[in-house]
């Protein structure tokens, strides 16, 4: 991409969006050049998002070329060396066990009133994003969490595409009526254990809005250390 290694950034693309992550190794000039390139490649209807660290000059350029500044996201890394044993008993069901419509309904409820903010995508678009990013075998990562006969939430552990052992969680959340009951921590611990033992992840890289204080505390409580904070810059074509 115009003088720098395009493989140094991560590009996630769907019918209605293009998202660029991992720009931390780029200079201000390279970020501006990348923004121009992606802006030219985007088609009408697509939302372009660039995740950028502390680059005041790049920020000024992005704002002057039609991008708007949105939420800030914190990234944490956990080596998964020492994880507590599960403190609660849940039943985990794959999307193939309960069917995609029910899974999407539980996922949708898990996103209600989220500290990460509202999504501008439909559940169909969210599901398409999972299938596109994770590829074959995505259903092993789409897990609904039950307690007794009722749903608690969803978790989506996976190995980051393009890596051998970097664990990520595409989404994790509890439905509104299950929040505030002490279930978030055991659900997250079990998700990390699944990353380590089922997916053979060597580490977990997690991210959340800096406004999501409970999740930030949970990252730290379970052994994560903050690596960086980035800002989302968005432009609707």
C-alpha positions in Angstrom: 0.0 0.0 0.0 1.9 3.0 -1.3 5.3 2.5 0.2 4.7 0.3 3.3 4.0 -3.3 4.1 0.2 -3.9 3.9 0.7 -7.1 5.9 1.6 -5.0 8.9 -2.0 -4.0 9.4 -5.2 -6.1 9.8 -8.0 -5.6 7.4 -11.5 -6.9 8.1 -14.0 -6.4 5.3 -17.7 -7.1 4.7 -20.4 -5.9 2.4 -21.0 -2.8 4.5 -17.8 -2.2 6.3 -14.0 -2.0 6.1 -12.1 -2.0 9.4 -8.3 -1.5 9.7 -6.5 -2.5 12.9 -2.9 -3.0 14.1 -1.7 0.4 12.7 0.8 0.8 15.6 3.9 0.2 13.5 2.9 2.8 10.9 4.2 6.4 10.8 1.8 9.4 10.7 2.5 9.7 6.9 1.7 6.0 6.4 -1.5 6.2 8.3 -2.6 9.2 6.2 -1.7 7.3 3.0 -3.5 4.2 4.2 -6.7 6.3 5.0 -6.6 7.8 1.5 -6.2 4.3 -0.1 -9.0 2.7 1.9 -11.2 5.7 1.3 -10.7 5.2 -2.5 -11.3 1.5 -2.4 -14.5 1.7 -0.3 -17.8 1.6 -2.2 -21.0 3.6 -1.4 -22.7 2.2 1.7 -19.5 0.9 3.3 -18.4 2.2 6.7 -14.6 2.7 6.9 -13.0 2.4 10.3 -9.4 3.0 11.2 -8.1 2.0 14.6 -5.2 4.4 15.4 -3.0 5.1 18.5 -1.6 8.4 19.6 -1.0 10.2 16.4 -2.1 13.9 16.7 -1.0 14.8 13.2 -2.8 11.8 11.7 -5.9 12.6 13.8 -5.9 16.1 12.4 -5.6 14.8 8.8 -8.4 12.2 9.3 -10.8 14.7 10.8 -10.0 17.1 7.9 -10.8 14.5 5.3 -14.2 13.5 6.6 -13.5 10.9 9.3 -15.1 11.4 12.7 -13.6 10.4 16.1 -15.4 7.7 18.0 -14.7 5.4 21.0 -11.3 4.5 22.4 -10.5 0.8 22.9 -8.0 -0.7 25.3 -6.1 -3.9 24.3 -4.9 -6.4 26.9 -2.6 -9.5 26.7 -2.9 -12.5 29.0 -0.2 -15.3 28.7 -2.8 -17.9 30.1 -0.1 -19.3 32.4 -2.3 -19.6 35.5 -6.0 -19.8 35.3 -8.4 -20.5 38.2 -10.6 -23.6 38.1 -14.2 -22.9 37.1 -16.2 -21.5 39.9 -19.6 -22.3 38.4 -21.3 -24.9 36.3 -22.7 -23.8 33.0 -23.7 -25.8 29.9 -22.1 -24.6 26.6 -23.9 -25.2 23.4 -22.6 -24.7 19.8 -24.7 -22.7 17.3 -25.1 -26.1 15.5 -26.7 -27.5 18.6 -29.4 -24.8 19.1 -29.8 -23.4 15.6 -28.6 -20.1 14.2 -31.9 -18.2 14.8 -31.8 -18.9 18.6 -28.1 -18.3 18.8 -28.5 -14.9 17.2 -31.4 -14.0 19.5 -29.3 -14.8 22.6 -26.4 -12.8 21.1 -28.7 -9.9 20.4 -30.0 -9.9 24.0 -26.4 -10.0 25.2 -25.6 -6.8 23.3 -28.5 -4.8 24.9 -27.3 -1.8 26.9 -23.7 -2.8 26.4 -21.0 -0.4 27.8 -19.3 -0.8 24.4 -22.2 1.1 22.7 -24.8 0.3 20.2 -23.9 -1.5 17.0 -25.1 -0.2 13.6 -25.1 -3.7 12.1 -28.0 -6.2 12.0 -27.6 -9.6 13.5 -27.4 -11.1 10.0 -24.4 -8.8 9.4 -22.8 -9.7 12.7 -23.2 -13.4 11.9 -21.8 -12.9 8.4 -18.8 -11.1 10.0 -18.1 -14.2 12.2 -18.3 -16.6 9.2 -16.2 -14.4 7.0 -13.5 -13.7 9.6 -13.2 -17.1 11.2 -14.0 -19.2 8.1 -14.5 -22.9 8.1 -15.2 -24.3 11.6 -16.7 -21.0 12.9 -19.5 -22.9 14.6 -16.9 -24.3 17.1 -16.5 -20.7 18.3 -20.1 -19.7 18.5 -21.2 -20.8 21.9 -24.3 -20.1 23.9 -24.0 -20.4 27.6 -26.9 -22.0 29.6 -27.6 -22.5 33.3 -30.1 -25.1 33.9 -32.6 -24.6 31.0 -32.2 -20.9 30.5 -29.6 -18.9 28.5 -27.1 -16.8 30.3 -25.2 -15.3 27.4 -22.7 -16.0 24.6 -18.9 -16.4 24.2 -17.0 -16.7 20.9 -13.4 -17.9 21.6 -11.1 -18.6 18.6 -7.6 -18.5 17.2 -6.9 -15.2 15.5 -6.8 -15.9 11.7 -3.2 -15.6 10.3 -1.7 -16.8 13.7 -1.1 -20.2 15.1 -1.8 -19.7 18.8 -3.1 -16.2 19.5 -6.4 -16.5 21.3 -9.2 -14.0 20.8 -12.8 -13.7 21.8 -14.9 -12.4 19.0 -17.7 -11.5 21.5 -18.6 -12.2 25.1 -21.6 -11.0 27.0 -24.5 -11.8 29.3 -28.1 -11.1 28.7 -29.4 -8.2 30.8 -31.3 -10.3 33.5 -28.2 -12.3 34.2 -25.9 -9.4 34.9 -24.9 -8.3 38.4 -25.2 -11.8 39.8 -21.5 -12.7 39.8 -21.6 -14.8 36.6 -19.4 -12.6 34.4 -16.2 -13.6 36.0 -16.7 -17.4 35.9 -18.0 -17.2 32.3 -14.9 -15.3 31.3 -12.6 -17.6 33.1 -14.2 -20.6 31.4 -13.9 -18.9 28.1 -10.1 -18.4 28.7 -9.8 -22.0 29.7 -11.5 -23.1 26.5 -9.0 -20.9 24.5 -6.1 -22.6 26.3 -7.2 -26.2 26.4 -9.7 -26.6 23.4 -8.1 -24.1 21.0 -4.5 -24.5 22.2 -4.0 -20.8 22.5 -0.7 -19.6 23.9 -2.1 -16.3 25.0 -5.3 -14.2 24.9 -5.5 -10.8 23.3 -8.6 -8.9 24.4 -10.1 -5.5 23.8 -13.0 -3.4 25.0 -14.1 0.2 25.2 -12.4 2.2 27.8 -15.9 3.0 29.1 -16.5 -0.7 29.9 -15.0 -0.6 33.3 -16.2 -4.0 34.4 -14.5 -5.7 31.5 -11.3 -3.7 32.0 -11.2 -4.9 35.6 -12.0 -8.5 34.5 -9.0 -8.5 32.1 -6.7 -7.4 34.9 -8.3 -9.7 37.5 -7.6 -12.8 35.3 -4.0 -12.0 34.5 -4.2 -9.5 31.6 -1.8 -6.5 31.2 -2.7 -3.4 29.1 -0.7 -3.1 25.9 -2.2 -0.1 24.1 -5.2 2.2 23.7 -6.4 3.1 20.2 -9.2 5.4 18.8 -11.7 4.5 16.1 -12.0 6.9 13.2 -15.0 6.3 11.0 -16.2 7.5 7.6 -19.5 6.5 5.9 -19.1 6.3 2.2 
